[in-house]
Amino acid sequence: MYLRKGPGPRIVTLPDGTQMTRADLPPDGTTRWVARRKEAVVRGVQAGLLTREEAIERYELSDEEFDSWEQAMNSHGTNGLKTTLLQHFRQS
């Protein structure tokens, strides 16, 4: 069986020692975003699994939306990506 190799690495090691592959990313065209899926996209971009531009195009995101996910995750971790806690984190 022949597997087509796409651009970029197929597997990366994250800072916590875990490995992430393209299979760990949400499917193309995802429209329902939960914190776990947002985190996977942001971690994938930060680790170099996919480029920022590729993520924005693949998931039909705006620059501002991706920036807000990245900033929330860097400031508050995965909990910062939960929409129910967004107002709480913005006030503190």
Secondary structure, DSSP 4 states (H G I P E B T S, - for coil): ------SS-SEEE-TTS-EEEGGGSPPTT-----HHHHHHHHHHHHHTSS-HHHHHHHTT--HHHHHHHHHHHHHHGGGGG-HHHHHHHHH-
